Amino acid sequence: MRLGINLGYWGAGMDGDNLAVAQEADRLGYDVCWAAEAYGSDAPTVLTWVAAQTESIDVGSAIMQIPARQPAMTAMTAATLDSLSGGRFRLGLGVSGPQVSEGWYGVKFDKPLARTREYVEIVRKAMTRERLSYEGQHWTLPLPDGPGKPIKLTVHPQREHIPLYIAAIGPKNLEQTGEIADGALLIFPSADHLEDTAVKHLRAGREKAGKTMEGFDVCPTLPLAIGDDVKGLADMFRPYTALYVGGMGSRKQNFYNQLAQRMGYEKEAAEIQDKYLSGDKSGAAAAVPHQLIDQTTLLGSVERIADRMQAYAGAGVTTLTLAPAGFTLDERIAALRAGTDALERSGLA
């Protein structure tokens, strides 16, 4: 099992620290550094900055939002980043959510599975450097009855095949991800539930495509915090968990809330959402069960985290992405180093 890091969103006041974390991860031999985007910092700019100041670690978008860019533009960006980084770019895609897609980008959040499939097909075709033409439900290239003509990408990526990941939560999206992608980006993963909530659906998609799970990258992100007081460490992540389970998306369309329900927290997920959407964010955080936080983070001593890493590897994880927590840069660096120590103790390195 490999290790990655996720720097999250840029512009939160820790940008200099984030670069130092990425550079330390590079020095420690971490496999990939991911950056996120929502409606603030964009992932490609951050990844370009990180790639220019690191040596060997891959840089990946987690995610580049599908409603934010035409697929040909995404292919251009992926090819450019792969070329500039010396073949170190990984393309992570996702549909975002209805509030961001429609409120920020003005793109209707409908038929996300069909839209994702067409998007991936166009991106892959564009990066082959063949002349681009496509007829689908959501995109037609070139537009009919106009001056457009099939053209091809002029940038030569460093590699013929740039790894393509999809952020997936729901069963149908996970199955399609297994079918059409090279890896899956997962959030709030529990080793105890991963087979039922994710891996079996990914496997079904691979089988539909005539493939096995061999070579497919199962890549969940987990916050990481080191210390002896597991309960106290878990409390650090109450607002984070409450935000996603309670407030990310609408009452009808909150994919994280639905995931918590599939993990057995139906009653708790409803209470967290009720409190969060009513404006009681502190009450929503207090309502998050300790067990839910502990199951979806890496907390405690190096030995405890090593045991948890073994559980994730046993559940099918191939790249474990860590989000090292801490109030200072030194604390985040220490957590990062503890991650490599835990991997070595687990025997999975």
Secondary structure, DSSP 8 states (H G I E B T S, - for coil): -EEEEE---S-SS-HHHHHHHHHHHHHHT-SEEEE--SSSS-HHHHHHHHHHT-SS-EEEES-EEGGGS-HHHHHHHHHHHHHHTTS-EEEEEE---HHHHHHTS------HHHHHHHHHHHHHHHHTTS---EE-SS-EES-TTSS-------S--SSSS--EEEE--SHHHHHHHHHH-SEEEEES--TTTHIIIIIHHHHHHHHHTT--STT-EEEEEEEEEESS-HHHHHHHTHHHHHIIIIISS-SS--HHHHHHHHTT-HHHHHHHHHHHHTT-HHHHHHHS-HHHHHHTSEEE-HHHHHHHHHHHHHTT-SEEEEEE--SSHHHHHHHHHHHHHHHHHHT--
